[in-house]
Amino acid sequence: MSNKMQKRSSQALVWLLTAALAGSAAHAAGVTLTIACDGSGAGFEQCKSGANVWAKKTGNTVKVFESPQLSNDRLGLTQQQMAARSDTIDVYMIDVVWPGILSQHFVDLKGKVPQSTLNQYFPAMIQANTVGGKLVAIPWFTDAGLLFYRKDLLEKYGYKTPPKSYEELARMAQKVQAGERKTNKNFQGFVFQGKDYEGLTCDALEWIYAYKGGTIIDDEGNITINNTNAARALTQAASWVKKIAPEGVTTYAEEDARGVFQSGNALFMRNWPYAWSNAQNPDSLIKGKVGVAPMPKGGAAGQQSATLGGWGLAVSSYSKNQAAAIDLVLYLTGAEEQKERALNIGANPTLKALYTDKDILKANPFVGSLYDVFMNAVPRPSAPTGLKYNQVSQAFSGAVHDVLTGKQKAPAALKQLEADLNRIKGRGW
């Protein structure tokens, strides 16, 4: 054997020994990891529970960091940690639109996770978490916007099915709201995420896409938002405020809308699938009274749309215990824990096989129908805008918020937004 071949063989042996020791260290050395979980609530508790199960199985210790509730705030905190190259947090929850913004700060999981394992996840979710061939995160749960409604109230007022269009939704909401306010002055027809933040970007993208107004920026990076269909969609949305939605809806995030709906004070709610399990809690005032449907179309010629959401788990490049952190990520995103999350908090799995799981379908009957919703959900323009997506989203939600609050009419707001997006784009995304 030549010296060159002996050197390569020695290097390979060292690499294998190092990898083996690192792998055993994840189980034998009793390392301490910190994971940034959801903000307060059921998601946080389930994340904590799953991490603790892994810790007991491996002999390690997991500390749980409670992230800010709003995704914008969570992104800002993550960027601060990354800029400081901090090793305080080993595993981060990251939004499906963040990989392009944060990819350089996370471990490339491609090659560290068997391809046979990756093939079990929704391909779109793996693709969304891949930047330049680098797998930034493993998909943990997926989301898409859904319409929640009171089955009992639709039946009470003579409606057999949920609305197929936003126009139909408005008519139903007006009728039921008028009737219910005779005994409940706080009753609202429709609640959604109207606060100026990422949640409004998701809602407004659904409205605009439903009216065939595009996706703000197309796959080639062209700015498409300034068009008549998009203006029609936002004009329609603005008409809901103070009519079928409370004036305060322009300050609502997910939990604000859910609070109104779950207290029995709304007919319709746009939210993410997690709201289903909350509505079925033993102490819920609306337990057994809630239906779920796809988001409506924009008029007779429109199309149904649901914004793709979801979160993954990523390992910080600055973690001192990367092998253990990867092991934790693989456990939490594995079938056992994803099933627990689906059963306990209604989190939608990213593993395709779980959509035929009998226990999950029994607990959440509508989950089976979500398979197609997730496969056809509308992505936000994070891929074509890359590092500038957050600026794009903030500009978009700000313009939409101006329309909802009456500061600008939709055509003027979209014209100004187009100019703002061109400025952000500069010479390219």
Secondary structure, 3 states (H helix, E strand, C coil): CCHHHHHHHHHHHHHHHHHHHHHHHHHHCCCEEEEEECCCCHHHHHHHHHHHHHHHHHCCEEEEEECCCCHHHHHHHHHHHHHCCCCCCCEEEEECCCHHHHHHHECCCECCECHHHHCCECHHHHHHCEECCEECCEEEEEEECEEEEEHHHHHHCCCCCCCCEHHHHHHHHHHHHHHHCCCCCCCEEEECCCCCCHHHHHHHHHHHHHCCCCCCECCCCCECCCCHHHHHHHHHHHHHECCCECHHHHHCCHHHHHHHHHCCCEEEEEECCHHHHHHCCCCCCCCCCEEEECCCECCCCCCCCCEEEEEEEEEECCCCCHHHHHHHHHHHCCHHHHHHHHHHHCCECCEHHHHHCHHHHHHCCCHHHHHHHHHCCECCCHHHHHHHHHHHHHHHHHHHHHHHCCCCCHHHHHHHHHHHHHHHHCCCC
